Amino acid sequence: RTSMRRFPLMGLGATYKCGPTEIYSNFQQAYRAVTFNDLRVNTPALKVDSNLSDSKGYTLDLGYRGMIMNVWNFDVSAFYMLYGNKIGIVNAKDANGANIQLRTNVSDARHYGLELFNEVELNRLFKWIQNGEHKFFWFSSASYLNATYVHSDSTRNSSGGNESFEGKRVEYTPEWTLRTGLTYQFKRSFSLTYNFSHVS
């Protein structure tokens, strides 16, 4: 199977300065071609939809970021992503009525959420640890993600897929991701970071 694809992918970004902070927004089209691994079959029970097609979508984000008094660096943003024609595997029946697994375009996937990041240079905040050679930073981040399948139905593929993904959560998409930690830096030539993460 050989396919030739030529088309533009559009993107647009804008920022608005507000003193030491700024408001920003970005829009970008996305594209994922069908790959060799999508077409490869490694078990007799797995079939590939003859009409398997490329995935397309777009991302949009809006955020507010900046540096306050050279001490606090922050970034807060909201995002939305649509992943069209996501490729996956469904249970189906072949021409003889036998049960098979079918790799096909299962559904569109909608992702939206919030991301927060902040970093504080502790040397500038506390006089007792002010030192030109040694610097200490505390950082934390949090993200919320809602990722679900939309625009799905059991007749989406051409070979009789019998599962609907409508309203189901997209796999490998944690709802909450939390991180925090400390960084020690010496003369900009050496750094050591302790990090704690929680995913749910």
Disulfide bonds with the S-S distance in Angstrom:
none
